[in-house]
Amino acid sequence: LAQLRIGVEGEIAGAHVRAFVAQARQAVPNLMLLLLEGCVGDARLATEDERCEDELFVPLWDDPYAIAMPLGAGTAAPAWIVCPDHPSHQRLLPYYGAAANAPAGQAGSLRLALELVAAGVGACVAPHSLIAQQADVAIHDLDGLALSRRIGLCYAAQALDKPALALLTEHLREAGQG
């Protein structure tokens, strides 16, 4: 029985976790996966922005950003909820414009920003996969800005000493070529 410990960063949607588990179980016969929260394990399911300098990265999905708005909010210009500590924040400032100087709210993570949206505080820009799993939130296209994040598997080169991880990364790379 092969065993792998996989860390899952906090802002990876459940649909991506489930798809990864299915791919891993297909790639490695008799695989026992131990999923853990955060930056731990033999490898991590994370965004490319979260990759450490010494880690390799196998991209699995592109996750486009969209606008999350409270249900029934209408089409008026939204009051923005921003995440100043998130890697996407600087790229979004031109989109927010002057409204970034007086946001409706601030959050420490995209997940928490979506909770503020669901509570009716304002709108935010977040990955489509995260918005889709949030109740009481409508998804709108992000007009005029093509922004996405890459989700994949991060791991240190020496972790490939584990045969199960070497087999998994080889399978993921081959699947990505298709």
VOMAR-681705 format. One record per residue: y, z, x of N, C-alpha, C in turn; residue in three letters. Coordinates in steps of 0.2 Angstrom, whole numbers. Example, Ala and Ser with C-alpha at 12.3 -4.5 7.8 and 13.67 -1.06 7.14 Angstrom:
BEGIN
-28:39:66:-22:39:62:-16:39:66:ALA;
-11:35:64:-5:36:68:0:39:64:SER;
END
This chain:
BEGIN
-6:0:4:0:0:0:6:0:4:LEU;
10:-5:4:16:-6:8:22:-2:4:ALA;
26:2:8:31:6:5:38:4:8:GLN;
43:3:4:50:2:6:55:6:3:LEU;
59:9:7:65:13:4:71:9:3:ARG;
74:7:-3:79:3:-4:85:7:-7:ILE;
91:7:-3:97:10:-6:100:5:-10:GLY;
103:8:-16:107:3:-20:114:6:-21:VAL;
119:2:-19:126:4:-19:128:5:-26:GLU;
133:9:-27:134:11:-34:137:6:-39:GLY;
140:1:-36:143:-4:-41:138:-11:-41:GLU;
132:-10:-41:127:-15:-42:125:-15:-49:ILE;
125:-20:-53:123:-20:-60:116:-19:-60:ALA;
114:-16:-66:106:-15:-67:103:-21:-67:GLY;
106:-26:-70:102:-33:-70:100:-36:-63:ALA;
105:-34:-59:103:-37:-52:98:-32:-49:HIS;
98:-26:-50:93:-21:-47:86:-24:-50:VAL;
86:-25:-57:79:-27:-60:77:-34:-57:ARG;
81:-38:-56:80:-45:-53:77:-44:-46:ALA;
80:-40:-42:78:-38:-35:71:-35:-35:PHE;
70:-31:-39:63:-27:-39:58:-33:-41:VAL;
59:-37:-46:55:-42:-47:53:-47:-41:ALA;
58:-49:-38:58:-53:-32:54:-49:-27:GLN;
55:-43:-25:52:-39:-20:44:-38:-22:ALA;
43:-37:-28:36:-36:-30:32:-43:-29:ARG;
35:-48:-31:32:-55:-30:31:-56:-23:GLN;
36:-54:-18:35:-56:-11:30:-52:-7:ALA;
30:-46:-9:25:-41:-5:20:-38:-10:VAL;
14:-40:-9:8:-38:-13:8:-30:-12:PRO;
6:-27:-17:5:-20:-17:11:-16:-15:ASN;
17:-18:-16:23:-15:-14:25:-8:-18:LEU;
26:-3:-15:29:3:-18:36:4:-16:MET;
40:3:-21:48:3:-19:50:10:-21:LEU;
54:13:-17:58:19:-18:65:17:-18:LEU;
68:17:-24:75:16:-25:79:22:-24:LEU;
84:22:-20:88:27:-18:96:26:-20:LEU;
100:30:-21:107:29:-22:111:29:-15:GLU;
115:24:-14:119:24:-9:117:20:-2:GLY;
120:22:3:119:19:10:113:22:13:CYS;
107:21:11:101:25:14:95:20:14:VAL;
90:21:17:84:17:16:83:12:22:GLY;
77:9:21:75:3:26:80:-3:25:ASP;
83:-4:19:88:-9:18:92:-7:12:ALA;
97:-11:10:101:-9:5:103:-15:0:ARG;
103:-14:-6:106:-19:-11:113:-17:-11:LEU;
117:-22:-9:125:-21:-8:129:-27:-9:ALA;
135:-26:-9:139:-32:-8:140:-34:-1:THR;
142:-40:0:143:-42:7:149:-38:10:GLU;
154:-36:6:160:-32:8:157:-25:11:ASP;
151:-23:9:149:-16:10:144:-16:16:GLU;
143:-22:19:139:-23:25:142:-20:31:ARG;
138:-16:34:140:-13:41:140:-18:46:CYS;
144:-17:51:145:-22:57:138:-24:60:GLU;
134:-19:61:128:-21:64:122:-23:60:ASP;
123:-24:53:118:-26:49:118:-34:47:GLU;
112:-36:46:111:-43:44:111:-43:36:LEU;
113:-49:33:114:-49:26:110:-55:23:PHE;
106:-54:18:103:-60:15:106:-61:8:VAL;
110:-66:7:114:-66:0:109:-68:-5:PRO;
110:-65:-11:105:-66:-17:109:-69:-23:LEU;
115:-66:-24:119:-69:-30:126:-69:-28:TRP;
129:-74:-32:137:-74:-32:138:-71:-39:ASP;
143:-66:-39:145:-63:-45:152:-64:-46:ASP;
154:-68:-51:161:-70:-52:165:-64:-55:PRO;
171:-64:-54:175:-59:-57:178:-61:-63:TYR;
179:-57:-68:182:-58:-75:187:-53:-77:ALA;
190:-54:-82:194:-48:-85:191:-44:-90:ILE;
191:-38:-90:188:-33:-95:194:-31:-99:ALA;
193:-32:-105:198:-29:-110:195:-25:-115:MET;
199:-20:-118:196:-16:-123:195:-20:-129:PRO;
190:-19:-133:188:-23:-139:194:-22:-144:LEU;
196:-28:-146:201:-29:-151:208:-28:-148:GLY;
209:-29:-142:215:-29:-138:220:-34:-139:ALA;
217:-40:-142:222:-46:-143:223:-50:-137:GLY;
228:-54:-137:229:-58:-132:236:-57:-128:THR;
239:-51:-130:245:-49:-126:244:-48:-119:ALA;
249:-49:-114:248:-47:-107:246:-40:-107:ALA;
240:-39:-103:237:-33:-103:241:-28:-98:PRO;
240:-22:-99:242:-17:-94:236:-16:-90:ALA;
237:-16:-83:232:-16:-79:230:-9:-76:TRP;
223:-9:-75:220:-3:-72:218:-6:-65:ILE;
220:-3:-60:219:-5:-53:214:0:-49:VAL;
211:-3:-44:207:1:-40:209:0:-32:CYS;
215:4:-30:218:3:-24:213:3:-18:PRO;
208:7:-19:203:8:-13:197:3:-13:ASP;
197:-1:-18:192:-6:-18:193:-12:-14:HIS;
188:-15:-10:190:-21:-6:193:-27:-9:PRO;
192:-28:-16:195:-33:-20:202:-32:-21:SER;
205:-26:-21:212:-25:-23:217:-29:-20:HIS;
217:-30:-13:222:-34:-10:222:-41:-12:GLN;
216:-44:-14:215:-51:-16:218:-52:-23:ARG;
218:-46:-27:220:-47:-34:228:-45:-35:LEU;
231:-43:-30:238:-41:-31:242:-47:-33:LEU;
241:-53:-30:245:-59:-33:244:-60:-40:PRO;
238:-59:-42:236:-60:-49:239:-55:-54:TYR;
240:-49:-52:243:-44:-56:250:-45:-56:TYR;
253:-47:-51:260:-48:-50:264:-42:-50:GLY;
270:-41:-53:274:-35:-53:271:-30:-57:ALA;
266:-31:-62:263:-26:-65:258:-21:-61:ALA;
257:-24:-55:253:-19:-50:257:-13:-48:ALA;
264:-14:-49:268:-8:-46:268:-3:-52:ASN;
266:-4:-58:266:1:-63:260:0:-67:ALA;
254:2:-64:248:1:-68:247:6:-74:PRO;
243:4:-79:241:8:-84:237:14:-82:ALA;
233:13:-76:229:18:-74:226:16:-67:GLY;
223:21:-63:220:19:-57:213:22:-57:GLN;
209:19:-54:202:22:-53:199:21:-46:ALA;
195:26:-45:192:26:-38:186:21:-37:GLY;
184:18:-42:178:13:-42:179:8:-48:SER;
176:2:-47:176:-2:-53:172:0:-59:LEU;
167:4:-58:163:7:-63:168:12:-67:ARG;
172:16:-64:176:20:-67:182:17:-70:LEU;
184:11:-67:190:7:-70:187:4:-77:ALA;
181:2:-77:178:0:-84:178:5:-89:LEU;
177:11:-87:177:17:-92:184:18:-95:GLU;
189:17:-90:196:17:-93:197:11:-98:LEU;
194:6:-96:195:0:-101:192:2:-108:VAL;
186:4:-107:182:6:-114:186:11:-118:ALA;
190:15:-114:193:21:-118:200:18:-120:ALA;
201:11:-119:207:8:-122:214:9:-118:GLY;
213:11:-112:219:12:-107:222:6:-105:VAL;
218:1:-104:221:-6:-102:215:-10:-100:GLY;
217:-15:-96:212:-20:-94:211:-20:-86:ALA;
206:-23:-84:205:-23:-76:201:-29:-75:CYS;
201:-31:-68:198:-37:-66:192:-34:-62:VAL;
186:-36:-64:180:-33:-61:174:-39:-61:ALA;
169:-38:-57:163:-42:-57:160:-43:-64:PRO;
159:-49:-66:156:-51:-73:150:-46:-74:HIS;
145:-45:-69:139:-42:-70:140:-34:-72:SER;
146:-31:-69:147:-24:-71:150:-24:-78:LEU;
155:-29:-80:158:-29:-86:153:-30:-92:ILE;
148:-34:-91:143:-36:-95:138:-30:-97:ALA;
138:-25:-93:134:-19:-95:138:-13:-98:GLN;
145:-14:-98:149:-9:-101:150:-10:-109:GLN;
149:-5:-112:150:-5:-120:157:-5:-121:ALA;
159:-7:-127:166:-7:-129:171:-11:-125:ASP;
169:-16:-122:173:-20:-118:172:-27:-119:VAL;
177:-31:-119:177:-39:-120:178:-42:-113:ALA;
174:-48:-112:175:-51:-106:179:-58:-107:ILE;
184:-59:-103:188:-65:-103:188:-68:-96:HIS;
188:-75:-96:189:-78:-90:195:-76:-86:ASP;
194:-77:-80:200:-75:-75:203:-82:-73:LEU;
208:-84:-77:211:-90:-77:216:-90:-70:ASP;
215:-96:-67:220:-97:-61:218:-93:-55:GLY;
212:-90:-55:210:-86:-48:202:-87:-48:LEU;
200:-90:-43:192:-90:-42:191:-85:-37:ALA;
188:-79:-40:186:-74:-35:179:-72:-37:LEU;
175:-71:-32:168:-68:-33:166:-64:-28:SER;
160:-60:-28:158:-56:-23:150:-59:-22:ARG;
148:-58:-16:141:-59:-15:137:-53:-14:ARG;
131:-53:-18:127:-47:-18:121:-49:-14:ILE;
118:-45:-10:112:-46:-6:109:-40:-3:GLY;
105:-41:2:101:-36:5:104:-35:12:LEU;
106:-29:14:108:-27:20:103:-24:24:CYS;
102:-25:30:97:-21:34:99:-22:42:TYR;
96:-17:45:97:-17:53:91:-22:55:ALA;
93:-25:61:88:-30:64:81:-26:66:ALA;
82:-20:68:76:-16:70:72:-14:64:GLN;
75:-14:58:71:-12:52:66:-17:51:ALA;
66:-23:54:61:-29:53:55:-27:56:LEU;
54:-21:60:48:-19:62:43:-17:57:ASP;
46:-15:51:42:-14:45:39:-20:42:LYS;
33:-22:42:30:-28:40:32:-30:33:PRO;
33:-25:29:35:-26:22:42:-29:21:ALA;
46:-26:25:53:-28:25:54:-35:28:LEU;
50:-37:33:50:-43:37:48:-48:32:ALA;
42:-47:28:40:-51:23:45:-53:17:LEU;
48:-47:15:53:-48:10:59:-52:12:LEU;
61:-51:17:67:-54:19:66:-62:20:THR;
60:-63:23:58:-70:24:57:-74:17:GLU;
54:-70:12:54:-73:5:61:-74:2:HIS;
65:-69:3:72:-70:0:76:-76:3:LEU;
75:-76:10:78:-82:13:76:-89:11:ARG;
69:-89:10:66:-95:8:68:-97:1:GLU;
68:-92:-3:70:-93:-10:78:-95:-11:ALA;
82:-93:-6:89:-94:-6:90:-102:-4:GLY;
85:-104:-1:86:-111:2:85:-116:-4:GLN;
82:-114:-9:80:-119:-15:85:-120:-20:GLY;
END
